[in-house]
Amino acid sequence: MDKKLLAILCCPVTHKSLALARKDLLKSVNEAIAAGRLANRDGVVLESSLGEALVTEDGKTMYPVADGIPVLLEGESVALEQL
């Protein structure tokens, strides 16, 4: 992800800054997706693993990155308390 873009992005709900998800977090997220126990805020159970994601500075919310494009929609976000 472009560092200039990342520097200006923020959570559309809380306005907290965002950072790229660490590899260990992505691993945990993808394990939860594979087990069928991770849903986004719209209640849709995630089926595809994530290669990249953004996380709020407080570590509570994650936004997927699809084909290098951050999906900053509240309904697509994932509450990380599910892990």
Phi, psi and omega in degrees: 000143181294126183294329177294319178294315180300325182294335182257351181282148174213164177297127181291345182265307185261346183066018175284152180290160182241151177223157176295138178293138177291158182299322181293324177292316178300323179297314179297318179297313182293329174294319178294322177296314180299328180277354179075027183239028178229125181235154176276179184294340175280357179088006179276124178289128182287139182244336183253136179293158182254135176267338183206148178202161176247144182234141177293157184300335178273357177073017183264336186228141179236142175241132179289156173242119182251118180053040178082002182248119178295133178260092186263055176252134183304318182294335180272349181288160182236127175283118184285355175293347178289341183283000000 
